[in-house]
Amino acid sequence: EDGIVMAIIAINKHTGKIESQPAIVSRGFALEGDAEFMAKARDAVSRTLESSNQEEMMDVGVMKEKIRADLKRFISRNADRRPLIMPVVLEI
């Protein structure tokens, strides 16, 4: 009932490096039109990626769970909403 938020991240599967800025896509989420809020959500995901070590970056399951937890925490604190959060990690 609070919508869906997808965090899309491209990671190089050989080096574990981030290939581009995370993309945040949402549907049915009350603040999806708020560009400032979505930019802050993107920054929260970027901070999660930057704080991860090389071993974590190579494990897609670990990265998805870290992103889901941190984005959930950010949204619940700043928007008082609980959307379904779906991290998508693309290995390039």
ChimeraX attribute file (.defattr): number of C-alpha atoms within 10 A of each C-alpha:
attribute: neighborCount
match mode: 1-to-1
recipient: residues
	/A:1	9
	/A:2	13
	/A:3	16
	/A:4	17
	/A:5	23
	/A:6	19
	/A:7	21
	/A:8	20
	/A:9	23
	/A:10	18
	/A:11	20
	/A:12	15
	/A:13	16
	/A:14	9
	/A:15	10
	/A:16	19
	/A:17	15
	/A:18	18
	/A:19	14
	/A:20	11
	/A:21	13
	/A:22	22
	/A:23	17
	/A:24	17
	/A:25	15
	/A:26	19
	/A:27	13
	/A:28	12
	/A:29	17
	/A:30	14
	/A:31	16
	/A:32	17
	/A:33	10
	/A:34	9
	/A:35	10
	/A:36	11
	/A:37	15
	/A:38	18
	/A:39	13
	/A:40	14
	/A:41	22
	/A:42	20
	/A:43	15
	/A:44	19
	/A:45	27
	/A:46	17
	/A:47	13
	/A:48	17
	/A:49	19
	/A:50	12
	/A:51	11
	/A:52	13
	/A:53	10
	/A:54	11
	/A:55	10
	/A:56	15
	/A:57	22
	/A:58	18
	/A:59	12
	/A:60	17
	/A:61	12
	/A:62	14
	/A:63	21
	/A:64	19
	/A:65	13
	/A:66	18
	/A:67	24
	/A:68	22
	/A:69	15
	/A:70	16
	/A:71	24
	/A:72	18
	/A:73	14
	/A:74	17
	/A:75	21
	/A:76	13
	/A:77	11
	/A:78	11
	/A:79	11
	/A:80	11
	/A:81	17
	/A:82	17
	/A:83	20
	/A:84	16
	/A:85	19
	/A:86	18
	/A:87	22
	/A:88	18
	/A:89	17
	/A:90	13
	/A:91	15
	/A:92	11
